[in-house]
Amino acid sequence: MGLERAFPNLTFQHLTNLTQPDDGLRNIFVTEQAGRVMVFSDDHEVSEGHVFLDIRDRVSTKGTEEGLLGFTFDPGFNNNGYFYVYYSAETPRRSVLSRFSRELGNPRMANSQSERILMEILQPFGNHNGGQIAFGPDGYLYIGLGDGGGRGDPMANSQNIGTLLGAILRIEVNNGPDNVPYFVPDDNPYVGVSGARREIWAHGVRNPWRFSFDRVTGMLWVGDVGQNDWEEVNIVKKGLNYGWNILEGNYCFLSRTNCDSTGFEPPILEYNHSDGCSITGGIVYRGTEIPSLTGA
């Protein structure tokens, strides 16, 4: 097994996503942090990328963790041409979830004026914005929100189900009338709970920068970035609390030596910073080229 650069003739600036729609056209899309979406052919010898969408005029990169952070295609992309982005904006500082559409008759060009804002979430700091967005096997859109930034979650957002910060959200996008941007599925865990945000699927995360669904089992694998000591991988399930900022990994955070871990879901894997830096996420391998990796 070895590593090979897939597209040696291409160079981009500060990549944040790489994805491919299931439309048979063999186009690959990448996002640049500053606010561009680029498209190029799935060809090892390809030498040029093309601008698919440019929204640098509305994306803020004031913080090193801000920018165009999330990108995914609508399950009906082949027919409706819709796709979704998650980006940072300023005045006020916030995260924006929007839907765009591609130009009719041109699969390599989006309509930058087609933006339909679905959600805007105020951000107290310029880090821990999360940013991953993906449709689950149930057809709902999942959104990763960090704790809002600062060190140690100073606003205690991750343990507060009254805020969207520090949580994985689950919504049903509405491709109908513009006055209703999205719906909340009736089986979300906090529907009907007083004071809770109904969009929350799970909470107690610090910065779920990247997550993915296993396309065979449907399980949601989340890489949650740690702070001083421990990085963790979680399998995220409905209504569970993953412990931040009471716990970092399986350990009491900072000076808390007698914290109670009752009711928190532990990570399935953790590693400390002697082994590596911040967890970036991962994909469960379901390809056929390397059978020894199947299911890893």
Buried (B, 14 or more C-beta within 10 A) or exposed (E): EEEEEEBEEBEBEEEBBBBEBEEEEEBBBBBBBBBBBBBBBEEEEBEEBEBBBBBBEBBBBEBEBBBBBBBBBBBEBBEEBBBBBBBBBBEEBBBBBBBBBBBEEEBBBBBBEBBBEBBBBEBBBBBBBBBBBBBBBEEBBBBBBBBBBBEBBEBBBBBBBEBBBBBBBBBBBBEEEEEEBBEBBEEBBBEEEEEBBBBBBBBBBBBBBBBBBBEEEEBBBBBBBBBEBBBBBBBBBEEBBBBBBBBBBEBBBBEEEEBEEEEBBEBEBBBBEEEEEEBEBBEBBEEEEEEEEEEE
